[in-house]
Structures are given as structure tokens and as C-alpha cells.
Amino acid sequence: RQLELTMMMKGLLLISFLAATGALAASSPPSKLQLKYFDVRGAAETSRVLLALGGENYDDARYKIDPKTFQSTEFIEAKKNGDLRMNLNRAPVLITPDGQTIGQSKAIERYLARRLGLFGQTPEDEAIIDCIQEHCRDVKDAARQKAFSKFTKNKTDEEKA
């Protein structure tokens, strides 16, 4: 277990270094923000709402999902191309106009809220907004644990676990 943690920390340090040096920036940066996620609500939906509230013109790049297999050939291709490597080959990612890739939905949300002037005026405002966001995450996590999802429909309790 300790070895796994050490390897994970080394990997995260390497990603941080590469990001700081621009080595993981998008190959051709978009002219406006680009949010990449699946063509569903989910981890990127709050970011989409923030972008709408902030009146930001952005590229909403959505990976199509086959409803029968829940597979996305576009997503698989993006992983192969390295488009998602800054987020450990997961979505969502946000590409800034200068080519910087930001991963992790909550980090994207906080970045957008600050960029769009929606994160309060003081550190106390930011803390209260962050607190509300974490309460919302707790509610979503509890709902997911209770299996209130289309992905668990017609599955046994063992399959849902």
C-alpha cells in the first residue's frame, strides 16, 4: 500500500511539473474556453451552468455515448490522442484560450467561478460558497450510494455495490 501511495505521489508531482512548464498544454489552444465532457449531465453540468450564468461564450465539446453499450468512441480516441492526460485520462477537462488544461470537476468549477466573478468578493465569501458546494457534493454522493441512477436500473443490489 505504501509503495502504491509513493508511486501515485511521484506521478502527481510529475504531472504538476509538466503542467507548470506547459508540457501538457493543448497542442493547438482554442480561441475560447473549451469544456470537454460526455453528452450527458454529470460531472461537468455545474461548469456548464457557471459558464451560462457568467455569460461566457465557450466550446461545449461533448463525447457521444452509445446508449446500448455506454461506450464513447470519441472519448476513447481523445484518451489515445493524449487530450485528457492532464486529468489522468478522465473527463471533464477545461482548455483555456492559452492552451492550459484543467482537470477535476471541482477545480474547474472553482476556476470558472473566480474567472467569471461568481466566487464572492472576500475570502469569507469564497469559503461560504465553497461550503455550499461541498454540501451539494455530499448530497450527490449520498444519492449515488443509494443507487438513484439510470446506470443501476434493473441491476441486483450486488451489482449496484
LOPA-188886 format. One record per atom (N, C-alpha, C, O, CB): residue in one letter; x, z negated, y. Coordinates in steps of 0.2 Angstrom, whole numbers. Glycine has a CB too. Example, Ala and Ser with C-alpha at 12.3 -4.5 7.8 and 13.67 -1.06 7.14 Angstrom:
<rs>
(r 'a',(66,-39,-28))
(r 'a',(62,-39,-22))
(r 'a',(66,-39,-16))
(r 'a',(71,-42,-17))
(r 'a',(57,-45,-22))
(r 's',(64,-35,-11))
(r 's',(68,-36,-5))
(r 's',(64,-39,0))
(r 's',(67,-40,6))
(r 's',(70,-29,-3))
</rs>
This chain:
<rs>
(r 'r',(4,0,-6))
(r 'r',(0,0,0))
(r 'r',(4,0,6))
(r 'r',(3,4,11))
(r 'r',(-5,-6,0))
(r 'q',(10,-4,6))
(r 'q',(14,-4,12))
(r 'q',(17,2,13))
(r 'q',(18,5,19))
(r 'q',(20,-10,11))
(r 'l',(19,6,8))
(r 'l',(23,12,8))
(r 'l',(18,17,12))
(r 'l',(20,21,16))
(r 'l',(25,15,2))
(r 'e',(11,17,10))
(r 'e',(6,22,12))
(r 'e',(6,20,20))
(r 'e',(5,25,24))
(r 'e',(-1,21,9))
(r 'l',(5,14,22))
(r 'l',(5,12,29))
(r 'l',(11,15,33))
(r 'l',(10,17,39))
(r 'l',(4,5,30))
(r 't',(17,14,30))
(r 't',(23,16,33))
(r 't',(23,24,34))
(r 't',(25,26,40))
(r 't',(29,14,29))
(r 'm',(21,27,29))
(r 'm',(21,35,30))
(r 'm',(15,37,35))
(r 'm',(17,42,38))
(r 'm',(19,38,23))
(r 'm',(10,33,35))
(r 'm',(4,35,40))
(r 'm',(7,34,47))
(r 'm',(6,38,51))
(r 'm',(-2,31,38))
(r 'm',(10,28,48))
(r 'm',(13,27,55))
(r 'm',(18,32,57))
(r 'm',(18,34,62))
(r 'm',(16,20,55))
(r 'k',(23,34,52))
(r 'k',(28,39,54))
(r 'k',(24,46,55))
(r 'k',(26,49,60))
(r 'k',(32,40,48))
(r 'g',(19,48,52))
(r 'g',(15,54,53))
(r 'g',(12,53,60))
(r 'g',(12,58,64))
(r 'g',(10,55,48))
(r 'l',(9,48,62))
(r 'l',(6,47,68))
(r 'l',(11,47,74))
(r 'l',(9,50,79))
(r 'l',(2,40,68))
(r 'l',(17,44,73))
(r 'l',(22,45,78))
(r 'l',(24,52,79))
(r 'l',(25,54,84))
(r 'l',(28,40,76))
(r 'l',(25,56,73))
(r 'l',(27,62,74))
(r 'l',(22,67,78))
(r 'l',(24,71,82))
(r 'l',(28,65,67))
(r 'i',(15,65,76))
(r 'i',(10,69,80))
(r 'i',(10,67,87))
(r 'i',(10,72,91))
(r 'i',(3,67,77))
(r 's',(11,61,89))
(r 's',(12,59,96))
(r 's',(17,62,99))
(r 's',(17,64,105))
(r 's',(12,51,96))
(r 'f',(23,62,96))
(r 'f',(29,66,99))
(r 'f',(28,73,100))
(r 'f',(29,76,106))
(r 'f',(35,65,94))
(r 'l',(25,76,95))
(r 'l',(24,84,96))
(r 'l',(18,85,101))
(r 'l',(19,90,105))
(r 'l',(21,86,89))
(r 'a',(13,81,102))
(r 'a',(8,81,107))
(r 'a',(11,80,114))
(r 'a',(10,84,118))
(r 'a',(3,77,106))
(r 'a',(16,75,114))
(r 'a',(19,74,121))
(r 'a',(23,80,123))
(r 'a',(24,81,129))
(r 'a',(23,67,120))
(r 't',(26,83,118))
(r 't',(31,88,120))
(r 't',(28,95,121))
(r 't',(31,100,122))
(r 't',(37,89,115))
(r 'g',(21,95,119))
(r 'g',(17,101,120))
(r 'g',(18,106,114))
(r 'g',(15,111,113))
(r 'g',(20,105,126))
(r 'a',(21,103,108))
(r 'a',(22,107,102))
(r 'a',(16,109,99))
(r 'a',(15,113,95))
(r 'a',(27,104,98))
(r 'l',(10,104,100))
(r 'l',(4,105,96))
(r 'l',(-1,108,101))
(r 'l',(-7,108,99))
(r 'l',(2,99,93))
(r 'a',(1,111,107))
(r 'a',(-4,114,111))
(r 'a',(-7,120,108))
(r 'a',(-4,123,104))
(r 'a',(-1,115,118))
(r 'a',(-13,122,110))
(r 'a',(-16,128,108))
(r 'a',(-12,134,109))
(r 'a',(-9,134,115))
(r 'a',(-23,129,111))
(r 's',(-12,139,105))
(r 's',(-7,145,106))
(r 's',(-9,148,112))
(r 's',(-5,150,116))
(r 's',(-8,149,100))
(r 's',(-15,150,114))
(r 's',(-17,153,120))
(r 's',(-23,149,123))
(r 's',(-29,149,121))
(r 's',(-20,160,119))
(r 'p',(-21,144,128))
(r 'p',(-26,140,131))
(r 'p',(-32,143,133))
(r 'p',(-32,149,136))
(r 'p',(-23,135,136))
(r 'p',(-38,140,132))
(r 'p',(-44,143,135))
(r 'p',(-44,142,143))
(r 'p',(-41,138,146))
(r 'p',(-51,140,132))
(r 's',(-48,146,146))
(r 's',(-49,146,154))
(r 's',(-53,140,156))
(r 's',(-53,138,162))
(r 's',(-51,152,157))
(r 'k',(-57,137,151))
(r 'k',(-61,131,152))
(r 'k',(-61,127,146))
(r 'k',(-58,129,141))
(r 'k',(-68,133,154))
(r 'l',(-63,121,147))
(r 'l',(-64,116,141))
(r 'l',(-67,120,135))
(r 'l',(-72,124,136))
(r 'l',(-67,110,143))
(r 'q',(-64,119,129))
(r 'q',(-67,121,123))
(r 'q',(-68,116,118))
(r 'q',(-63,112,116))
(r 'q',(-63,127,120))
(r 'l',(-74,115,116))
(r 'l',(-76,110,111))
(r 'l',(-77,113,104))
(r 'l',(-81,117,104))
(r 'l',(-82,105,113))
(r 'k',(-73,111,99))
(r 'k',(-74,114,93))
(r 'k',(-77,109,88))
(r 'k',(-74,104,87))
(r 'k',(-67,117,90))
(r 'y',(-83,111,85))
(r 'y',(-86,107,80))
(r 'y',(-91,111,76))
(r 'y',(-92,117,77))
(r 'y',(-90,101,83))
(r 'f',(-94,108,71))
(r 'f',(-99,111,67))
(r 'f',(-105,113,71))
(r 'f',(-107,110,76))
(r 'f',(-100,107,61))
(r 'd',(-109,118,68))
(r 'd',(-115,120,72))
(r 'd',(-121,115,70))
(r 'd',(-126,117,67))
(r 'd',(-117,127,70))
(r 'v',(-120,108,71))
(r 'v',(-124,103,70))
(r 'v',(-123,98,75))
(r 'v',(-118,98,79))
(r 'v',(-124,100,62))
(r 'r',(-128,93,75))
(r 'r',(-127,87,79))
(r 'r',(-122,83,75))
(r 'r',(-121,85,70))
(r 'r',(-133,83,81))
(r 'g',(-119,78,78))
(r 'g',(-115,74,74))
(r 'g',(-110,71,79))
(r 'g',(-111,69,84))
(r 'g',(-111,78,69))
(r 'a',(-103,71,76))
(r 'a',(-98,68,80))
(r 'a',(-97,71,87))
(r 'a',(-94,67,91))
(r 'a',(-92,68,76))
(r 'a',(-99,77,88))
(r 'a',(-97,80,95))
(r 'a',(-103,80,99))
(r 'a',(-103,82,105))
(r 'a',(-95,87,93))
(r 'e',(-109,78,97))
(r 'e',(-115,78,101))
(r 'e',(-115,74,107))
(r 'e',(-117,76,112))
(r 'e',(-121,76,97))
(r 't',(-112,68,107))
(r 't',(-111,64,113))
(r 't',(-107,68,118))
(r 't',(-108,68,124))
(r 't',(-108,57,111))
(r 's',(-102,71,116))
(r 's',(-97,75,120))
(r 's',(-101,81,123))
(r 's',(-100,82,129))
(r 's',(-91,78,116))
(r 'r',(-105,84,119))
(r 'r',(-110,89,122))
(r 'r',(-114,87,128))
(r 'r',(-115,90,133))
(r 'r',(-114,93,117))
(r 'v',(-117,81,126))
(r 'v',(-122,78,131))
(r 'v',(-118,76,138))
(r 'v',(-120,77,143))
(r 'v',(-125,71,129))
(r 'l',(-112,73,137))
(r 'l',(-107,72,143))
(r 'l',(-106,78,147))
(r 'l',(-106,78,153))
(r 'l',(-101,68,141))
(r 'l',(-104,83,143))
(r 'l',(-102,89,147))
(r 'l',(-109,92,151))
(r 'l',(-108,95,156))
(r 'l',(-100,95,142))
(r 'a',(-114,91,148))
(r 'a',(-121,94,151))
(r 'a',(-122,89,157))
(r 'a',(-124,92,162))
(r 'a',(-127,94,146))
(r 'l',(-122,83,156))
(r 'l',(-123,78,162))
(r 'l',(-118,79,167))
(r 'l',(-120,79,173))
(r 'l',(-122,71,159))
(r 'g',(-112,81,166))
(r 'g',(-107,82,171))
(r 'g',(-107,89,174))
(r 'g',(-103,91,178))
(r 'g',(-100,81,168))
(r 'g',(-111,93,171))
(r 'g',(-112,100,174))
(r 'g',(-106,104,173))
(r 'g',(-104,109,176))
(r 'g',(-113,100,181))
(r 'e',(-102,103,167))
(r 'e',(-96,106,166))
(r 'e',(-97,113,162))
(r 'e',(-101,113,157))
(r 'e',(-91,102,161))
(r 'n',(-95,118,164))
(r 'n',(-95,125,160))
(r 'n',(-90,124,155))
(r 'n',(-84,124,157))
(r 'n',(-94,131,165))
(r 'y',(-92,125,149))
(r 'y',(-87,124,143))
(r 'y',(-89,129,138))
(r 'y',(-94,132,137))
(r 'y',(-86,117,141))
(r 'd',(-84,130,133))
(r 'd',(-85,134,127))
(r 'd',(-87,130,122))
(r 'd',(-83,126,119))
(r 'd',(-78,139,126))
(r 'd',(-93,131,119))
(r 'd',(-95,126,114))
(r 'd',(-94,130,107))
(r 'd',(-99,134,105))
(r 'd',(-103,125,115))
(r 'a',(-88,130,104))
(r 'a',(-86,134,98))
(r 'a',(-89,130,92))
(r 'a',(-87,124,91))
(r 'a',(-79,135,98))
(r 'r',(-94,133,89))
(r 'r',(-97,130,83))
(r 'r',(-95,133,77))
(r 'r',(-96,139,76))
(r 'r',(-104,129,84))
(r 'y',(-93,129,72))
(r 'y',(-92,132,65))
(r 'y',(-98,132,61))
(r 'y',(-102,127,60))
(r 'y',(-87,127,61))
(r 'k',(-100,138,59))
(r 'k',(-106,139,55))
(r 'k',(-106,136,48))
(r 'k',(-100,136,45))
(r 'k',(-108,146,54))
(r 'i',(-111,133,46))
(r 'i',(-111,129,39))
(r 'i',(-116,133,35))
(r 'i',(-122,134,37))
(r 'i',(-113,122,40))
(r 'd',(-114,134,29))
(r 'd',(-119,137,24))
(r 'd',(-123,131,22))
(r 'd',(-121,126,19))
(r 'd',(-115,140,18))
(r 'p',(-130,132,23))
(r 'p',(-135,127,21))
(r 'p',(-135,125,14))
(r 'p',(-137,120,12))
(r 'p',(-141,128,24))
(r 'k',(-133,130,9))
(r 'k',(-134,128,2))
(r 'k',(-127,125,0))
(r 'k',(-128,120,-5))
(r 'k',(-134,135,-2))
(r 't',(-122,126,2))
(r 't',(-115,123,0))
(r 't',(-112,118,4))
(r 't',(-108,114,2))
(r 't',(-110,129,-2))
(r 'f',(-115,118,11))
(r 'f',(-112,113,16))
(r 'f',(-105,115,17))
(r 'f',(-101,111,19))
(r 'f',(-113,106,14))
(r 'q',(-103,121,16))
(r 'q',(-96,124,17))
(r 'q',(-96,128,23))
(r 'q',(-101,131,25))
(r 'q',(-93,128,11))
(r 's',(-90,128,27))
(r 's',(-89,132,33))
(r 's',(-83,136,32))
(r 's',(-77,133,32))
(r 's',(-89,128,39))
(r 't',(-84,143,31))
(r 't',(-78,147,30))
(r 't',(-74,147,37))
(r 't',(-68,147,37))
(r 't',(-80,154,28))
(r 'e',(-77,147,43))
(r 'e',(-74,146,49))
(r 'e',(-70,140,50))
(r 'e',(-64,140,53))
(r 'e',(-79,147,55))
(r 'f',(-72,135,48))
(r 'f',(-68,128,48))
(r 'f',(-62,129,43))
(r 'f',(-57,126,45))
(r 'f',(-73,122,46))
(r 'i',(-63,131,37))
(r 'i',(-58,132,33))
(r 'i',(-52,136,36))
(r 'i',(-46,135,35))
(r 'i',(-60,135,26))
(r 'e',(-54,142,39))
(r 'e',(-49,146,42))
(r 'e',(-46,143,48))
(r 'e',(-40,144,49))
(r 'e',(-53,152,45))
(r 'a',(-50,139,52))
(r 'a',(-47,135,58))
(r 'a',(-41,130,55))
(r 'a',(-36,129,58))
(r 'a',(-52,131,62))
(r 'k',(-43,127,49))
(r 'k',(-38,122,47))
(r 'k',(-31,126,44))
(r 'k',(-26,124,46))
(r 'k',(-41,119,41))
(r 'k',(-32,132,41))
(r 'k',(-27,136,39))
(r 'k',(-23,139,45))
(r 'k',(-16,139,44))
(r 'k',(-29,142,35))
(r 'n',(-26,140,50))
(r 'n',(-23,143,56))
(r 'n',(-19,137,60))
(r 'n',(-15,139,65))
(r 'n',(-27,146,61))
(r 'g',(-20,131,59))
(r 'g',(-17,126,62))
(r 'g',(-21,124,69))
(r 'g',(-18,120,72))
(r 'g',(-10,127,64))
(r 'd',(-27,126,70))
(r 'd',(-31,125,76))
(r 'd',(-33,117,76))
(r 'd',(-34,115,81))
(r 'd',(-37,129,76))
(r 'l',(-33,114,70))
(r 'l',(-35,107,70))
(r 'l',(-30,102,68))
(r 'l',(-31,96,67))
(r 'l',(-41,106,65))
(r 'r',(-24,104,68))
(r 'r',(-18,100,66))
(r 'r',(-17,94,70))
(r 'r',(-15,88,68))
(r 'r',(-12,104,65))
(r 'm',(-19,94,77))
(r 'm',(-18,88,81))
(r 'm',(-23,83,79))
(r 'm',(-22,77,81))
(r 'm',(-20,90,88))
(r 'n',(-28,85,76))
(r 'n',(-33,80,73))
(r 'n',(-33,79,66))
(r 'n',(-38,78,63))
(r 'n',(-40,82,76))
(r 'l',(-27,80,63))
(r 'l',(-27,79,56))
(r 'l',(-31,84,52))
(r 'l',(-34,82,47))
(r 'l',(-27,72,54))
(r 'n',(-32,90,54))
(r 'n',(-37,95,51))
(r 'n',(-44,93,51))
(r 'n',(-48,94,46))
(r 'n',(-34,96,44))
(r 'r',(-46,89,56))
(r 'r',(-53,87,56))
(r 'r',(-56,89,63))
(r 'r',(-53,91,67))
(r 'r',(-54,79,55))
(r 'a',(-63,89,63))
(r 'a',(-66,91,69))
(r 'a',(-70,85,71))
(r 'a',(-72,81,67))
(r 'a',(-71,97,68))
(r 'p',(-72,84,78))
(r 'p',(-71,89,83))
(r 'p',(-64,88,86))
(r 'p',(-60,84,85))
(r 'p',(-76,87,88))
(r 'v',(-62,94,90))
(r 'v',(-57,94,94))
(r 'v',(-59,97,101))
(r 'v',(-64,101,101))
(r 'v',(-51,98,91))
(r 'l',(-56,95,106))
(r 'l',(-57,97,113))
(r 'l',(-50,100,115))
(r 'l',(-45,97,115))
(r 'l',(-59,92,118))
(r 'i',(-51,107,117))
(r 'i',(-45,110,120))
(r 'i',(-45,110,128))
(r 'i',(-51,113,130))
(r 'i',(-44,117,117))
(r 't',(-41,108,131))
(r 't',(-41,108,139))
(r 't',(-38,115,141))
(r 't',(-35,118,137))
(r 't',(-37,102,142))
(r 'p',(-40,116,147))
(r 'p',(-38,123,150))
(r 'p',(-30,124,150))
(r 'p',(-27,129,151))
(r 'p',(-40,124,157))
(r 'd',(-26,118,150))
(r 'd',(-19,119,150))
(r 'd',(-16,119,143))
(r 'd',(-10,119,142))
(r 'd',(-16,113,153))
(r 'g',(-21,119,138))
(r 'g',(-19,120,131))
(r 'g',(-18,114,127))
(r 'g',(-16,114,121))
(r 'g',(-13,124,131))
(r 'q',(-19,108,130))
(r 'q',(-18,102,126))
(r 'q',(-24,101,121))
(r 'q',(-30,102,123))
(r 'q',(-18,96,131))
(r 't',(-23,99,115))
(r 't',(-28,97,110))
(r 't',(-29,90,110))
(r 't',(-25,86,109))
(r 't',(-26,100,103))
(r 'i',(-36,88,111))
(r 'i',(-38,81,110))
(r 'i',(-42,80,104))
(r 'i',(-47,84,103))
(r 'i',(-41,78,116))
(r 'g',(-40,76,99))
(r 'g',(-45,74,94))
(r 'g',(-48,68,94))
(r 'g',(-47,64,99))
(r 'g',(-40,75,87))
(r 'q',(-52,66,89))
(r 'q',(-56,60,88))
(r 'q',(-61,60,93))
(r 'q',(-60,60,99))
(r 'q',(-51,54,89))
(r 's',(-67,59,91))
(r 's',(-73,60,95))
(r 's',(-74,55,100))
(r 's',(-76,56,106))
(r 's',(-79,59,91))
(r 'k',(-72,49,99))
(r 'k',(-72,43,104))
(r 'k',(-67,44,110))
(r 'k',(-68,43,115))
(r 'k',(-72,36,101))
(r 'a',(-61,47,108))
(r 'a',(-56,48,113))
(r 'a',(-58,54,117))
(r 'a',(-57,54,123))
(r 'a',(-49,50,109))
(r 'i',(-61,59,114))
(r 'i',(-64,65,118))
(r 'i',(-69,62,123))
(r 'i',(-70,64,129))
(r 'i',(-67,70,113))
(r 'e',(-74,58,120))
(r 'e',(-79,55,125))
(r 'e',(-77,52,131))
(r 'e',(-79,53,136))
(r 'e',(-84,51,121))
(r 'r',(-72,47,129))
(r 'r',(-69,43,135))
(r 'r',(-65,48,140))
(r 'r',(-66,47,146))
(r 'r',(-64,38,132))
(r 'y',(-62,53,137))
(r 'y',(-58,58,142))
(r 'y',(-63,62,146))
(r 'y',(-62,62,152))
(r 'y',(-54,63,137))
(r 'l',(-69,64,143))
(r 'l',(-74,68,147))
(r 'l',(-77,63,152))
(r 'l',(-78,66,157))
(r 'l',(-79,71,142))
(r 'a',(-79,57,150))
(r 'a',(-82,53,154))
(r 'a',(-78,52,161))
(r 'a',(-80,52,166))
(r 'a',(-84,46,151))
(r 'r',(-71,51,160))
(r 'r',(-67,50,165))
(r 'r',(-66,56,169))
(r 'r',(-67,56,175))
(r 'r',(-60,47,163))
(r 'r',(-65,62,166))
(r 'r',(-64,68,169))
(r 'r',(-70,70,174))
(r 'r',(-70,73,179))
(r 'r',(-63,74,164))
(r 'l',(-76,68,171))
(r 'l',(-82,70,174))
(r 'l',(-85,65,179))
(r 'l',(-91,66,181))
(r 'l',(-87,72,169))
(r 'g',(-82,60,180))
(r 'g',(-84,54,184))
(r 'g',(-90,50,182))
(r 'g',(-94,48,185))
(r 'g',(-86,57,191))
(r 'l',(-90,50,175))
(r 'l',(-96,46,172))
(r 'l',(-93,39,168))
(r 'l',(-97,37,164))
(r 'l',(-99,51,166))
(r 'f',(-87,37,170))
(r 'f',(-85,31,167))
(r 'f',(-84,25,172))
(r 'f',(-80,21,170))
(r 'f',(-78,33,164))
(r 'g',(-88,25,177))
(r 'g',(-88,20,182))
(r 'g',(-83,20,187))
(r 'g',(-79,25,187))
(r 'g',(-87,13,178))
(r 'q',(-83,15,191))
(r 'q',(-78,15,197))
(r 'q',(-73,10,196))
(r 'q',(-68,11,200))
(r 'q',(-82,14,203))
(r 't',(-74,5,192))
(r 't',(-69,0,191))
(r 't',(-67,-1,184))
(r 't',(-71,1,180))
(r 't',(-72,-7,194))
(r 'p',(-62,-5,183))
(r 'p',(-61,-6,176))
(r 'p',(-66,-10,172))
(r 'p',(-67,-10,166))
(r 'p',(-54,-11,175))
(r 'e',(-70,-14,176))
(r 'e',(-75,-18,173))
(r 'e',(-81,-13,171))
(r 'e',(-84,-14,166))
(r 'e',(-78,-23,178))
(r 'd',(-82,-8,176))
(r 'd',(-87,-3,174))
(r 'd',(-85,0,167))
(r 'd',(-90,1,163))
(r 'd',(-88,2,180))
(r 'e',(-79,2,167))
(r 'e',(-77,6,161))
(r 'e',(-78,1,155))
(r 'e',(-80,4,149))
(r 'e',(-69,7,162))
(r 'a',(-76,-5,155))
(r 'a',(-77,-10,150))
(r 'a',(-84,-10,147))
(r 'a',(-86,-10,141))
(r 'a',(-74,-17,151))
(r 'i',(-89,-11,152))
(r 'i',(-96,-11,151))
(r 'i',(-98,-5,147))
(r 'i',(-102,-5,142))
(r 'i',(-100,-13,157))
(r 'i',(-96,1,150))
(r 'i',(-98,7,147))
(r 'i',(-95,8,140))
(r 'i',(-99,10,135))
(r 'i',(-96,13,151))
(r 'd',(-89,6,139))
(r 'd',(-86,6,133))
(r 'd',(-89,1,128))
(r 'd',(-90,3,122))
(r 'd',(-78,4,133))
(r 'c',(-91,-4,130))
(r 'c',(-95,-9,126))
(r 'c',(-102,-6,123))
(r 'c',(-103,-7,117))
(r 'c',(-97,-16,130))
(r 'i',(-105,-3,128))
(r 'i',(-112,0,126))
(r 'i',(-110,6,121))
(r 'i',(-114,6,116))
(r 'i',(-115,3,132))
(r 'q',(-105,10,122))
(r 'q',(-103,15,117))
(r 'q',(-102,12,110))
(r 'q',(-104,15,105))
(r 'q',(-97,19,120))
(r 'e',(-98,6,110))
(r 'e',(-97,3,104))
(r 'e',(-103,1,100))
(r 'e',(-103,1,94))
(r 'e',(-91,-2,104))
(r 'h',(-108,-2,104))
(r 'h',(-114,-4,101))
(r 'h',(-118,1,98))
(r 'h',(-120,1,92))
(r 'h',(-118,-8,107))
(r 'c',(-118,7,101))
(r 'c',(-121,13,99))
(r 'c',(-117,15,92))
(r 'c',(-121,17,87))
(r 'c',(-121,19,104))
(r 'r',(-111,15,92))
(r 'r',(-107,17,86))
(r 'r',(-109,12,80))
(r 'r',(-110,14,75))
(r 'r',(-100,16,87))
(r 'd',(-110,5,82))
(r 'd',(-112,1,77))
(r 'd',(-119,2,74))
(r 'd',(-120,2,68))
(r 'd',(-112,-7,80))
(r 'v',(-123,4,78))
(r 'v',(-130,6,76))
(r 'v',(-130,12,71))
(r 'v',(-133,13,66))
(r 'v',(-135,7,82))
(r 'k',(-126,17,73))
(r 'k',(-125,24,69))
(r 'k',(-122,22,63))
(r 'k',(-124,25,57))
(r 'k',(-121,29,73))
(r 'd',(-117,18,63))
(r 'd',(-113,16,56))
(r 'd',(-118,12,52))
(r 'd',(-118,14,46))
(r 'd',(-107,12,58))
(r 'a',(-122,8,54))
(r 'a',(-127,4,50))
(r 'a',(-132,9,47))
(r 'a',(-134,8,41))
(r 'a',(-130,-1,54))
(r 'a',(-134,14,51))
(r 'a',(-139,19,49))
(r 'a',(-136,23,43))
(r 'a',(-139,24,38))
(r 'a',(-142,23,54))
(r 'r',(-130,25,44))
(r 'r',(-126,29,39))
(r 'r',(-126,25,33))
(r 'r',(-126,28,27))
(r 'r',(-119,31,42))
(r 'q',(-124,18,33))
(r 'q',(-123,14,27))
(r 'q',(-130,13,23))
(r 'q',(-130,13,17))
(r 'q',(-120,7,29))
(r 'k',(-135,14,27))
(r 'k',(-142,13,24))
(r 'k',(-144,20,21))
(r 'k',(-150,21,18))
(r 'k',(-147,11,29))
(r 'a',(-140,25,22))
(r 'a',(-141,32,20))
(r 'a',(-147,35,23))
(r 'a',(-151,39,19))
(r 'a',(-143,31,12))
(r 'f',(-148,35,29))
(r 'f',(-153,38,33))
(r 'f',(-150,45,35))
(r 'f',(-149,46,41))
(r 'f',(-156,34,39))
(r 's',(-149,49,31))
(r 's',(-146,56,32))
(r 's',(-149,61,27))
(r 's',(-151,60,22))
(r 's',(-139,55,31))
(r 'k',(-149,67,30))
(r 'k',(-151,73,26))
(r 'k',(-146,74,20))
(r 'k',(-148,76,15))
(r 'k',(-151,79,30))
(r 'f',(-140,72,21))
(r 'f',(-135,73,16))
(r 'f',(-136,68,10))
(r 'f',(-133,70,4))
(r 'f',(-128,72,18))
(r 't',(-140,63,10))
(r 't',(-142,59,5))
(r 't',(-148,60,1))
(r 't',(-150,56,-3))
(r 't',(-141,52,7))
(r 'k',(-152,65,4))
(r 'k',(-159,66,1))
(r 'k',(-158,68,-6))
(r 'k',(-154,72,-8))
(r 'k',(-162,72,6))
(r 'n',(-162,66,-10))
(r 'n',(-163,67,-17))
(r 'n',(-156,65,-21))
(r 'n',(-155,68,-26))
(r 'n',(-164,75,-18))
(r 'k',(-153,60,-19))
(r 'k',(-147,58,-22))
(r 'k',(-148,50,-25))
(r 'k',(-152,47,-22))
(r 'k',(-141,58,-18))
(r 't',(-145,49,-30))
(r 't',(-146,42,-33))
(r 't',(-142,37,-28))
(r 't',(-138,39,-24))
(r 't',(-143,41,-40))
(r 'd',(-144,30,-29))
(r 'd',(-140,25,-25))
(r 'd',(-133,26,-26))
(r 'd',(-129,24,-22))
(r 'd',(-143,18,-27))
(r 'e',(-131,27,-32))
(r 'e',(-124,28,-34))
(r 'e',(-120,33,-30))
(r 'e',(-115,33,-28))
(r 'e',(-123,28,-42))
(r 'e',(-124,39,-30))
(r 'e',(-121,45,-26))
(r 'e',(-121,44,-19))
(r 'e',(-116,46,-15))
(r 'e',(-125,51,-28))
(r 'k',(-125,40,-16))
(r 'k',(-125,38,-9))
(r 'k',(-120,33,-7))
(r 'k',(-118,33,-1))
(r 'k',(-132,35,-7))
(r 'a',(-117,29,-12))
(r 'a',(-112,24,-10))
(r 'a',(-106,27,-9))
(r 'a',(-101,23,-7))
(r 'a',(-112,19,-16))
</rs>
